[in-house]
């Protein structure tokens, strides 16, 4: 390294930033996984799908993380769950959960952040209505995946009733509170 390069690194620390970028990225992903894990344990037992704060965490990640960071975070969370690490609702984990009635919702989490982060370029981030629209779309994606999977176990009409209709009010309340909170802090 030449003398000029070493002076640049000393006086312009941003030149060194790429060397530590992976630590920042890892920290963001870890934060998201921990957030998802904690939120999945806060639940109200409901059959066949519990009411948890997972959707709020997914929406928060979809609204605040970059596209690649959101995808990496949800993929990491789901991968840990698939490996059997008890990060999913009810401190469960394993492939059986993904193959069960709630598996569609789990895959819907990943699809939701993919869609929500794609909408970041269309909608201004700080406007309440735009935040609410992105939350609504995110919730719709989660429930589309969830209901379609649940329908394999109980039939489509019952899946819509048990896996979507009964969750409308809790989801609207959770999303509304999240939107208000984000709007207040922005």
N, C-alpha and C positions, 0 to 999 in steps of 0.2 A: 504494500500500500504506500502510495506516495505521500509526501508531507502535505500536499494540498488536499488530498482525499481525507487524511486524518483530521485536518483542520475543519473541513466541511462537516465531518461526522461530529466533531466536538461542538461546533457552533450552530449546527443545524440538525438537531436531534431527529427531525422528521425524516432525515435520510435513513435513520436506523429503524424506523417504524415497521417496515416489512418483516424485520427479524422477529418482532414481538407480536405481529398481527395474529399468528396462530393461537397465542395465549388469550387474546381478547376474544377471538372466535370461540375457543373452547369454553371460556367463562360464560359467554352468552348462551351457548348450547346447554351447558350444565345448569345455569339458572333456569332455563326453560324446562328442562327435564325435571328438576326439583319442584318447580311450580306446578307442573302437570301431576307429579306424584302426590304432592300435598293436596291439590284440588281433587284428585280422584278419591282420596280417603274421606273427604267431607261429603257425606252422602245421606240421603233419605232412602231407606229401603223401599223398593217399589218392584213389582213383578210385571214383566220379566226383565225390565231395565231400571236400574236405580237412578234416582235424581242426584247428580253430582255437580260439583263446580268445574268439572273438566271442560265443559263447553265455554265457560267464561275464560278459562286459561287459553283455550284454543283461539278464541276471538281476540284476546289480548295479544297473543303472539302474532296472529294474522294482521292485526292493526299496527303493531309497533316494530316488528322485526322486518329485516329485508327478506326478500323472497328466498334466497339461498339459505339464510340463517333459520328461517321458519321451517323450511323443509328439512334441514339437517336436524333441527331440534325435535320435530315430531317423529321423524324417522328413528332417531336415537331412542326416544321414549318408547315407541312401538317395538323396536328391536329388543330393547331390554325386557319389555313385557313378554315378547315371543320367546325369549331365552329362558323365561321362568322367573325372572327377578320380580318380586311382588310390588310392582309399581302401579298396577292397574286397580280399578275400583275394588274395594273389599280386600286390599292387599293380596290380590291374585296375580297370576302370571302364567305363561305357557301358551303353547299353540292351541290348546283346547278352548281357551277363552276366545281366540280369534275365529275358531270354527263354530262357536256357540252363537246364541241369539244376539249377543251384543257386539259380535265381531264387525258387523257393518258400520257401527258407530265409530269404532276405533279406526277403521280405514277411512271413514268419512272425515276424521280429524285431519289427516294428512291432505286429503283432497280439498278440504275447506281452506287450509292455509295457502294452498296452491292457488285457489281461485281468489281468495281475499287479497293476497299480495299482488296478483295480476291486476286487480282493480285499483291498486295504489296510483298507477300512472293516470287513470281516468278521473278519479275523484280527489279533490283537495283534502288533505289529511285532517285539517283542523275544524272543518265545518261539521256541526252536529248532525245534520241530515245525511251528509256523506258517510260519516262514521256509522250512523244507524243503518243506512242501506248496505254497507259492507258487512255489518253484523248480521243483518237479515239474510243476505246471500250466504254467508258462512254457515249460519244455522240451517238454512235450507239444504245445503250440500251435506252436512252431517246427517240430517234426518232422512234425506233421500237414500244415502248409503245404508243407514241403520234400518229403515223400514223395509228396504228391499231384502236385506239379509234376514231380518226377523220374519218376513213373510214365508221363508222356507220352513219355519217351525210352526207358525200358527195360521198361515194363510194371509192373503193381502188385506182383506177388510179388517180382520182382527189386528194385524200388524199396524195398520193406520190408526186404529183406535187406541191400542195399548202403547204403541211406540212413537206416536206423533201427537195425536189430539190431546192426550192426557198431559203432554209436556208443553203445550202452547203457552199457557199462562206463566209457568215457572221460567221458561226461556225468554219471554218478553220482559219479565221483571228483571232477570239477570242481565240481559243485553241492555235494557234501558239504564240500569244502574252503572254498567260499564261505560256506556256512551256518555252519561252525565259526568262520571268521574274523569274520563279521558278529556272531555271538553273543558272541564274545570282546570285540569292540570296543564292543558296546552294553552 
